[in-house]
Amino acid sequence: MILGSHVSFKSDQLLGSVKEAISYNANTFMFYTGAPQNTLRNPINDAYTKEAIKLMDENNIDINKVICHAPYIINLADYGVNDKYQFGINFLIQELKRIKALGVKYLVVHPGSSLKLDRNAALKAIGNAFKRALNEVSGVYILVETMAGKGSECGINLEEIKLIIDTCDSPYLKVCLDTCHLNDSGININEFDKYLDDFDQLIGIDKIGCVHLNDSKNELGAKKDRHENIGFGTIGFDALVNVLNNERLKDVPKILETPYLKIDDKTSVAPYKEEIAMLKSGKFNPNLFN
């Protein structure tokens, strides 16, 4: 079971991320190399990276299963719009170089929204952007994330993901499944094996590089993308445990992106240690902190 959560990347960079993951009893984690809402980035500190790798080795965290996430604001479907497309590619290249410097191999990227182009042209623009970025930086992977279908989001079904992959035509482009996004796009997670069958037939199951394990606040097919804590949403605990323990994805890291829990008007706390324990036990706890 390769299970962890989103963690912070602050002043001590990857070292702090590892410490936080260990505090949750996780054996993997996902981080941003800066704020997800902007492209401001500090230089990578090699001393922190070296300490982080040593700490991972001491705590059985395989760096080859660690995930980074690109910021939300780059839109690779914005082809030809005020140089935003080239800016997005350049920033993606920068992020790939940053994770390579950290020794991390996987960067999750939201495909973008078709604001100016028709769907097929937008999907091909995304695939071409990925291709150009991967041609610039070797030995690291992009994981294109499955999306919920909010607004004009791209990558909302297998056919759209396949078109992006086919356009990119690189072994270094894989897929990140998000269970909340799948649910909100219309995929019943109670029938996850059927979805994997369809994925394998159309794309190939070896292309799945990561799973974001999230419950959803929304009904099936709502196209809204609002995450919920494990077992407290419309997907439900048992369905998510089945995803976690699916034999075909046993070597794929599972990452929690569930909301912080509100304790009172001023305090919210990360639920990840408790959710990881609950998932490992296979028993739902309706009172996570009791």
C-alpha positions, 0 to 999 in steps of 0.5 A, spaced: 500 500 500 503 506 497 499 511 501 500 519 503 497 525 502 498 533 500 504 536 504 507 543 504 513 545 501 515 551 505 522 554 507 526 547 508 523 545 502 523 537 500 525 536 507 519 539 511 515 535 506 518 529 508 517 530 515 510 532 514 509 526 511 512 522 516 508 525 521 502 522 518 505 515 517 505 516 510 510 512 505 509 517 499 506 524 499 505 530 494 507 537 494 507 543 490 514 547 489 511 553 490 504 556 491 499 553 487 495 559 485 502 563 482 508 561 478 513 565 483 518 560 485 524 560 490 531 556 488 532 549 490 536 548 496 541 542 494 542 541 502 535 541 504 534 536 498 540 531 500 537 531 507 530 530 505 533 524 501 536 521 507 530 522 511 526 518 506 531 512 506 531 512 513 523 511 513 522 507 507 519 512 503 521 511 495 522 517 492 520 514 485 513 514 488 513 521 490 509 526 486 509 533 485 503 537 482 504 543 477 500 550 479 493 550 477 493 557 473 497 555 467 492 553 461 495 549 456 489 549 452 490 557 451 493 556 444 495 563 441 492 567 446 496 573 448 502 568 449 499 565 455 500 558 451 508 559 450 508 562 457 505 555 460 510 551 456 516 555 459 513 554 466 512 547 465 519 546 463 521 550 469 517 545 473 520 539 470 527 541 471 525 543 478 523 536 480 529 533 476 533 537 481 529 534 487 530 527 484 522 526 483 520 523 477 512 525 476 509 532 475 501 532 475 498 537 471 491 539 470 490 539 462 487 546 462 480 549 459 478 550 452 476 558 452 478 560 445 479 553 441 474 547 439 475 541 444 479 537 439 484 543 437 484 544 445 486 537 446 491 537 441 494 544 443 495 540 450 498 534 447 503 538 443 505 543 449 506 536 453 511 534 447 515 540 447 516 540 455 518 533 455 523 534 449 526 539 453 527 535 460 529 528 460 527 522 465 521 525 468 514 524 467 508 528 466 501 525 469 495 529 466 490 529 471 482 526 469 478 532 470 471 533 473 468 537 467 467 544 470 466 549 465 470 548 459 475 543 462 479 538 458 480 531 459 474 529 462 473 522 459 477 517 456 477 519 449 479 526 451 485 523 455 487 518 449 487 524 444 492 528 449 496 522 449 496 520 442 498 527 440 504 528 445 506 521 443 511 520 449 512 514 453 513 520 459 506 522 459 502 518 463 495 519 467 493 521 474 486 518 476 482 523 481 476 519 484 472 525 486 473 528 479 471 521 476 465 521 480 463 528 478 464 527 471 460 521 471 464 515 473 461 510 478 467 509 483 463 502 485 464 500 478 471 502 478 474 495 475 469 496 469 473 503 468 479 500 469 477 495 464 475 501 459 482 504 461 486 498 459 482 497 452 483 504 450 489 507 453 493 501 457 493 501 464 500 501 465 499 509 463 496 510 470 502 513 474 498 516 480 491 516 484 488 522 487 484 518 493 478 523 494 471 523 496 466 527 493 461 532 496 457 532 489 452 527 486 455 522 480 456 526 474 455 533 477 461 536 474 463 541 480 469 538 483 468 539 490 473 534 495 470 531 501 473 527 507 474 519 506 467 516 507 464 522 508 462 524 501 457 521 496 463 516 493 463 512 500 468 509 504 468 502 501 468 504 494 475 508 496 478 502 500 476 498 493 480 503 489 486 503 494 487 495 494 485 494 487 491 489 485 492 492 478 494 499 481 498 496 487 504 499 485 501 506 484 501 511 489 495 513 492 494 521 494 489 524 499 487 531 497 481 531 502 479 538 506 482 540 512 477 539 518 474 545 522 475 544 529 472 551 531 471 558 528 479 559 528 482 552 527 482 547 522 487 541 522 489 536 517 485 529 517 491 525 513 494 521 519 487 519 521 484 518 514 491 514 513 490 509 519 482 508 517 484 506 510 489 502 512 485 498 517 479 498 512 474 500 517 470 507 517 471 511 523 465 516 523 469 520 528 476 521 525 479 525 531 475 520 537 
